[in-house]
């Protein structure tokens, strides 16, 4: 039996502390996709246009509170910062979409392989059924065979009639053969 170490059971497990921000790849990627989707909307363009017009209107006049005079350097800095963040966010969103596309493509290929295998199996089964049907008797073939048997029986019956006529001494003994008559002659002869 294993030796008991009291220190193993006396210490509580270290629980993972929850951080204020979730910086896992999935969380950041989901956020990046949300931002990239928003940047591609007409709503974003409308609000950005309203913001720029108000900014320029407040700073272009000779107002005493004009915090960003004519070259609008602060506005330019804000747009540069926004561009610096939006480009990587859009690239991150594209990378995630590309990863999803790869997974979807792999699933499509797997499904196509299964479909191809099923199709090949069904083609082999259809070929097998065709071969089996090729060996079955057709109606015309059976009709020809029965006609051959019928003509053979007629020839045998004609020979039996000839043999019976040779055995009979007079024409009075001749009559239509009946099944029972033929069986009696075969038993006697």
C-alpha positions, -999 to +999 in steps of 0.1 A: +000+000+000+012+035-008+026+056+020+004+083+032+017+118+030-004+141+051+008+172+032-009+159+000-044+159+016-040+189+039-035+215+012-064+228-008-062+226-046-052+258-063-082+272-080-077+292-112-085+328-106-108+344-131-092+374-147-111+406-154-105+402-192-107+370-211-077+370-235-080+336-249-076+333-287-113+324-291-125+353-271-102+378-288-111+363-322-148+365-316-144+402-305-123+409-336-150+394-358-177+415-342-156+446-347-148+437-383-185+431-391-194+464-376-167+482-396-183+468-428-217+483-421-234+514-433-242+523-397-205+526-389-199+548-419-229+570-410-218+575-374-182+581-384-193+607-409-215+624-383-186+624-358-162+639-384-186+666-394-193+676-358-156+676-350-147+698-380-177+721-373-167+727-337-130+732-345-131+751-378-149+781-364-131+807-344-146+793-313-126+799-281-129+762-272-114+749-305-092+722-292-080+710-326-074+739-350-074+736-388-050+709-398-070+688-374-040+669-361-059+653-332-086+640-356-059+627-378-043+609-348-076+594-339-081+580-374-045+567-374-051+549-341-084+535-353-067+523-385-038+508-365-063+487-345-088+479-372-064+464-397-051+437-373-087+431-361-099+426-397-069+403-404-076+383-372-113+379-383-102+368-418-078+342-403-106+328-381-129+327-412-101+309-431-097+283-403-135+277-404-134+274-441-106+248-438-126+228-413-157+230-436-136+220-466-123+189-447-158+180-437-170+184-473-141+162-486-149+136-460-186+137-470-176+135-507-154+105-500-183+088-483-206+096-511-181+083-537-177+051-517-215+047-515-218+053-552-191+028-561-208+002-538-241+008-555-225+006-589-210-028-580-244-040-566-262-029-598-236-047-619-241-078-598-278-076-603-274-072-640-252-103-641-277-123-621-305-112-644-284-121-674-284-157-662-321-160-657-345-175-682-363-151-704-399-158-716-388-162-753-360-186-743-385-207-723-410-206-751-384-219-776-373-247-752-409-258-746-415-258-784-384-280-788-397-304-761-431-305-777-417-313-811-395-340-795-425-355-778-445-355-811-417-373-829-415-399-800-452-403-802-451-408-840-423-434-836-444-452-809-474-451-833-452-466-860-440-493-837-475-501-825-487-504-861-459-528-869-469-550-839-506-551-848-515-577-874-547-561-887-561-527-892-589-534-868-565-534-839-555-499-846-571-472-825-560-439-809-535-446-782-545-438-747-521-431-719-530-463-701-525-483-734-490-470-738-481-478-702-494-513-705-474-519-736-443-506-720-448-529-690-454-559-713-426-551-737 
